[in-house]
Amino acid sequence: MKLISPVNKQPFQRNVQDKATILVEGLIEKGNKQVTLSAIPLKGGISKTLTTTVENANFSIPFTLTKGYYTLSVSNDSESVSVIVAIGDIFGIKGHSFTEGLGTKYCKDERVIIPASRFADMTDTTLYQKTGFISMTEFSASTATDYTSVEDHINFAINRGIWGRLGDLLVAQNDCPVAFYHAGFGGSTLEQWAKSARFENFEHSFVNSSKRMPIIKLLNTLKYLVPRTGIRGILSIHGDNDKFITNDPEVVADEYKTIIETARNESNLPSLHFVLAPSVTDYQEHLGIIDGTIKAVVEGTNISIGPDIYLYDNSLRLEDKLHLNEKGEQKAAEDFAKVLGSTYLSKAQPFTINNSLNEPTNLVVSSSSTVDEKPITTTEKDSDKATKILLGILAFVVTFTFIKLLIAKIQNSS
């Protein structure tokens, strides 16, 4: 038996009911066509088994799971295959050098998943198929061989970074897996992101506008990874490189708006949530950067303000008095975790993959939890149709009763 999807360590965005419907696709190579799907919780989740008979050797079966970290097994009378799947939250990452690094050595929980494909320039969309679902704990040189100076960047990823630290905090905070899709670009500016969003060419020593850098990394993530997994929102850090360009809050806000509108429009995710972290050193002299970031949040929709990184003093920075040291990255992770708390989750509506909600009815559920997992037997259209019929009947009854009362009143008057 060949399992086509999901692949190992693939994350899926949970919905507001803490569930995700994944599509289990594969090929039966021998044996009968009665297929059994079994989800066994590794950390969190609810065990579940579904058995159904498929029509063809190629099968595609929707399977709804509650948030958790599972071994998913697919079998018939002759074959069996299994992978790990993660039902939780997924965040995209964009910004300048503060977003670089994964912080691997600070990540202790295997439920944190970050694709190794951050080490490529991300203009080649096939990279999303090759390295799109690699956990931090599986990261090695062999998963990033398409990047120059791989060892240097692996060391950087291990020893630096906010996201591994944040992942551990969020996993503990929400008791579910968390994945990050890295689309940051060190040394980039808001101006460059906005220009590339508008297809404008510009000269730069390493940001190649002819490839639509730097925004293409984010756009490719949204276009090629997210449709296979879903997403909760985008975390952004910008400002430090922009203080050399402008101090006009209108300019900063307009650049943010251009980036966000482009990302939403081109990915067909009109409600995609963004978290903008204000960041600039010597902020008293560059208040336009901070004011512009806040202006973009206040004037936009589905945008939240992120941690006030501009307030971090030199005790949280490296000797260059710019980049964050270990204490600074830990604080940024803790501050992001606070921002991404229950209030954020209540307003950042997740985008979940559009798989059918109907499952075969011969469903067996086993769980120590009291959660009731009954198979869904009506589609949304069916529910809408039933509601319309019910409302029609109700309207008829009300009208009929009114007419009877009116006739009775007339008769009494006469």
C-alpha positions in Angstrom: 0.0 0.0 0.0 1.2 3.4 -0.9 0.2 6.5 1.1 0.3 9.6 -1.0 -1.1 12.1 1.6 -0.6 13.0 4.3 3.2 12.8 4.5 5.2 12.2 7.7 5.0 15.1 10.2 2.4 17.0 8.2 0.6 19.6 10.2 -3.0 20.6 9.8 -4.7 23.7 11.1 -7.4 23.0 13.6 -10.8 24.8 13.3 -12.6 26.7 16.0 -14.0 23.3 17.3 -10.4 22.1 17.6 -10.8 19.6 14.7 -9.3 19.2 11.2 -10.7 17.0 8.4 -7.7 15.6 6.5 -7.9 13.7 3.2 -6.2 10.3 3.4 -5.1 9.4 -0.1 -3.3 6.3 -1.3 -3.0 3.3 -3.5 -3.9 -0.3 -2.7 -1.2 -2.5 -4.2 -2.5 -5.9 -3.0 -5.3 -7.2 -0.8 -9.0 -6.3 -0.6 -10.6 -2.8 -0.8 -11.7 -2.6 2.8 -9.6 0.1 4.2 -9.1 0.9 7.9 -7.8 4.2 9.2 -6.6 4.3 12.8 -5.3 7.4 14.6 -3.4 6.6 17.8 -2.6 9.7 20.0 1.1 10.1 20.8 0.6 13.4 22.7 -2.9 14.7 23.2 -5.8 13.9 20.9 -8.6 11.3 20.8 -8.0 7.8 19.3 -10.2 7.1 16.3 -10.8 4.2 13.9 -12.7 4.3 10.6 -13.3 1.3 8.3 -14.8 1.7 4.9 -14.9 -0.1 1.5 -13.5 1.9 -1.4 -14.5 1.5 -5.0 -11.0 1.7 -6.6 -7.4 0.9 -5.8 -6.8 4.6 -5.6 -8.6 5.9 -2.5 -9.4 9.3 -1.0 -11.0 9.2 2.4 -11.9 12.2 4.6 -10.9 11.7 8.2 -11.7 14.2 11.0 -9.4 14.4 14.0 -9.3 16.4 17.2 -6.2 18.5 18.0 -3.3 16.3 18.9 -0.2 14.5 17.7 -1.0 11.1 16.2 0.3 8.0 14.5 -2.0 7.5 11.5 -2.1 4.0 10.2 -3.8 2.9 7.0 -4.4 -0.8 6.3 -6.4 -3.6 4.6 -6.2 -7.4 5.0 -2.7 -7.5 3.4 -0.9 -4.2 3.7 -0.3 -1.4 6.3 1.5 2.0 6.3 1.7 4.7 8.9 2.8 8.3 9.3 2.7 11.0 12.0 0.2 13.8 11.7 -0.2 16.9 13.8 -3.5 18.7 14.4 -2.9 22.2 15.9 -1.9 25.7 14.8 0.2 26.9 11.9 1.8 30.3 11.6 3.7 31.9 8.7 6.8 34.0 9.5 7.9 37.2 7.6 10.3 40.0 8.2 14.0 40.9 8.4 16.9 39.3 10.3 15.1 39.1 13.6 12.9 36.3 12.0 16.0 34.3 10.9 17.1 31.2 12.8 14.9 28.4 14.2 16.3 28.1 17.7 16.4 24.3 17.3 18.4 23.6 20.5 15.8 25.4 22.6 13.0 23.3 21.2 12.3 20.4 23.5 8.8 19.3 22.3 8.6 17.1 19.2 5.2 18.6 18.4 6.9 21.8 17.1 7.3 21.5 13.3 9.2 23.8 11.1 10.0 23.0 7.4 13.7 22.9 6.5 12.9 24.6 3.2 13.6 28.0 4.8 17.2 27.4 3.7 16.4 27.7 0.0 15.6 31.0 -1.8 12.1 29.7 -2.1 11.5 30.8 -5.7 11.4 27.2 -6.8 8.0 26.0 -5.9 9.0 22.3 -6.1 10.9 22.9 -2.9 7.6 23.0 -1.1 6.9 19.5 -2.2 10.3 18.2 -1.2 10.9 19.7 2.2 7.5 21.1 3.2 7.0 18.9 6.2 10.2 18.3 8.1 10.2 18.6 11.9 12.9 20.6 13.7 13.9 17.4 15.4 14.6 15.8 12.0 16.6 18.7 10.6 20.1 17.9 9.2 22.4 18.8 6.4 20.7 16.3 4.1 17.4 18.3 4.4 19.0 21.5 3.2 21.5 20.5 0.6 20.2 23.0 -1.9 21.6 25.9 0.0 25.2 27.3 -0.1 27.2 27.1 3.1 24.8 24.6 4.6 26.8 23.9 7.7 27.0 27.6 8.7 23.3 28.0 8.3 22.5 24.8 10.2 24.6 26.1 13.1 22.8 29.4 12.9 19.5 27.7 12.9 20.4 25.6 16.0 21.9 28.3 18.1 19.7 31.3 17.1 16.1 32.0 16.7 12.7 32.9 18.3 10.5 30.2 16.8 11.7 27.0 18.4 11.4 28.8 21.8 7.9 30.1 20.9 6.8 26.7 19.6 7.6 25.1 22.9 5.6 27.8 24.7 2.6 27.5 22.4 2.5 23.7 22.6 2.4 23.9 26.4 -0.1 26.9 26.3 -2.6 25.3 24.0 -1.8 21.6 24.4 -1.5 20.9 20.7 1.2 20.9 17.9 2.4 24.1 16.3 4.1 24.6 13.0 5.9 27.6 11.5 6.4 28.3 7.8 9.4 30.5 7.5 9.3 33.2 4.8 11.5 35.8 6.4 14.4 37.5 4.6 17.3 38.9 6.6 18.4 42.4 5.5 15.1 43.2 3.8 13.0 46.3 4.2 9.3 47.1 4.2 10.0 49.2 1.1 11.5 46.1 -0.7 8.6 43.9 0.3 6.1 46.5 -0.9 7.9 47.1 -4.2 8.1 43.4 -4.9 4.4 43.1 -4.1 3.8 45.7 -6.9 6.2 43.9 -9.3 8.6 46.9 -9.2 12.3 46.3 -9.9 15.0 47.7 -7.6 18.8 47.3 -7.2 20.2 45.5 -4.2 23.3 43.5 -3.5 21.4 40.3 -2.5 17.7 40.9 -2.7 16.9 39.9 -6.2 13.8 41.8 -7.4 13.8 40.0 -10.7 12.6 36.9 -8.8 10.1 39.1 -7.0 12.1 38.9 -3.8 11.4 39.2 -1.0 7.6 38.8 -1.0 7.7 35.8 -3.2 8.8 33.6 -0.3 5.6 34.5 1.6 3.4 34.2 -1.5 4.8 30.8 -2.4 4.2 29.6 1.2 0.5 30.8 1.0 0.0 29.4 -2.5 1.6 26.0 -2.3 1.9 24.9 1.4 -1.1 26.5 3.0 -3.7 24.8 0.7 -2.4 21.5 1.9 -2.5 22.3 5.6 -4.4 25.5 6.5 -3.0 28.3 8.6 -3.9 30.5 11.6 -2.0 33.7 10.7 1.2 35.5 9.8 3.8 36.8 12.4 5.8 39.8 11.1 8.8 41.7 12.4 9.9 44.8 10.5 11.3 48.3 11.1 14.9 48.2 11.9 16.1 48.4 8.3 13.5 51.0 7.4 14.8 53.7 9.7 17.5 54.4 7.1 14.8 55.0 4.5 11.9 56.9 6.1 10.4 58.2 9.3 7.0 58.9 7.8 4.2 56.9 9.5 2.1 57.3 6.4 4.7 55.6 4.2 5.3 52.8 6.7 1.5 52.1 7.0 1.0 52.2 3.3 3.8 49.7 2.7 2.3 47.3 5.3 -1.1 47.7 3.6 0.4 46.9 0.2 2.1 43.8 1.5 -0.9 42.5 3.4 -3.4 43.2 0.6 -1.1 41.5 -1.9 -0.7 38.4 0.3 -4.4 38.1 0.8 -5.4 38.7 -2.7 -2.9 36.5 -4.5 -3.5 33.6 -2.0 -7.3 34.0 -2.0 -7.2 34.3 1.8 -9.1 37.6 2.3 -9.3 37.3 6.1 -5.8 36.1 6.7 -4.7 37.5 10.1 -1.4 39.4 10.6 0.5 40.2 13.7 2.8 43.1 13.3 5.6 43.5 15.8 7.0 47.1 16.0 10.8 47.0 15.9 13.4 49.8 15.5 16.5 50.7 17.6 16.9 54.2 19.0 13.1 54.4 18.6 12.8 57.9 20.1 14.5 59.2 17.0 12.4 57.0 14.7 8.9 57.2 16.1 7.5 57.3 12.6 8.3 53.6 12.2 6.4 52.7 15.4 3.5 55.0 14.6 3.3 53.7 11.1 3.1 50.1 12.3 0.4 51.0 14.8 -1.5 52.9 12.1 -1.4 49.9 9.8 -2.9 47.8 12.6 -5.6 50.4 13.6 -6.7 51.1 10.0 -6.6 47.6 8.8 -8.8 44.5 9.4 -7.8 41.2 11.0 -4.5 42.7 12.1 -3.0 42.6 15.7 -0.2 44.5 17.2 2.8 42.2 18.1 5.4 42.5 20.9 7.1 45.9 21.4 10.5 44.8 20.3 11.6 48.4 19.9 11.5 48.7 23.7 14.1 46.0 24.2 17.2 47.5 25.7 20.9 46.6 25.1 20.8 43.9 27.8 18.6 41.9 25.4 20.8 42.6 22.3 24.2 41.4 20.9 27.2 43.7 20.8 26.0 45.3 17.7 23.2 46.7 19.8 20.7 45.6 17.1 20.2 41.9 16.9 18.7 40.0 19.9 20.9 37.9 22.1 19.7 34.7 23.8 17.8 36.6 26.5 16.3 38.9 23.9 15.1 36.0 21.7 13.6 34.2 24.8 11.8 37.4 25.7 10.5 37.9 22.2 9.2 34.3 22.3 7.5 34.9 25.6 6.0 38.2 24.4 4.7 36.6 21.2 3.2 33.7 23.3 1.3 36.3 25.3 0.0 38.1 22.2 -1.0 34.7 20.7 -3.1 33.8 23.8 -6.8 33.1 24.0 -7.9 36.6 23.0 -5.9 36.3 19.7 -7.3 32.8 19.0 -10.8 34.0 19.4 -10.4 36.7 16.7 -7.9 35.1 14.3 -10.2 32.9 12.4 -8.2 29.9 11.1 -8.1 28.9 7.4 -8.7 25.2 7.3 -8.3 23.0 4.2 -11.5 22.4 2.2 -12.0 18.7 2.5 -15.4 17.1 2.6 -16.9 16.9 6.1 -18.8 13.7 5.3 -17.2 10.4 6.5 -18.4 6.8 5.8 -21.0 5.9 8.5 -19.4 2.6 9.7 -17.3 4.6 12.2 -15.8 3.3 15.4 -14.5 5.8 17.9 -12.6 4.9 21.1 -11.6 7.5 23.6 -11.0 8.1 27.3 -12.4 11.6 26.8 -16.1 12.5 27.1 -16.0 14.3 23.7 -18.7 13.0 21.5 -17.4 12.3 18.0 -20.4 11.3 15.8 -20.0 11.1 12.1 -21.5 14.0 10.2 -24.2 12.8 7.9 -25.5 16.1 6.4 -23.7 18.6 4.4 -23.9 22.3 4.8 -26.2 22.6 1.8 -28.5 19.9 3.3 -28.6 21.9 6.5 -29.4 25.1 4.7 -32.2 23.4 2.7 -33.7 21.9 5.8 -33.6 25.3 7.6 -35.4 27.0 4.6 -38.2 24.4 4.6 -38.6 24.7 8.4 -38.8 28.5 8.1 -41.4 28.2 5.3 -43.6 25.9 7.4 -43.3 28.2 10.4 -44.3 31.2 8.2 -47.3 29.3 6.9 -48.5 28.4 10.4 -48.1 32.0 11.6 -50.0 33.4 8.6 -52.8 30.8 8.9 -53.3 31.5 12.6 -53.4 35.3 12.0 -56.1 34.9 9.3 -58.2 32.7 11.6 -58.0 35.3 14.4 -58.9 38.1 12.0 -62.0 36.2 10.7 -63.1 35.4 14.2 -62.8 39.1 15.2 -64.9 40.2 12.1 -67.6 37.6 13.0 -67.8 38.8 16.6 -68.1 42.4 15.5 -71.0 41.6 13.2 
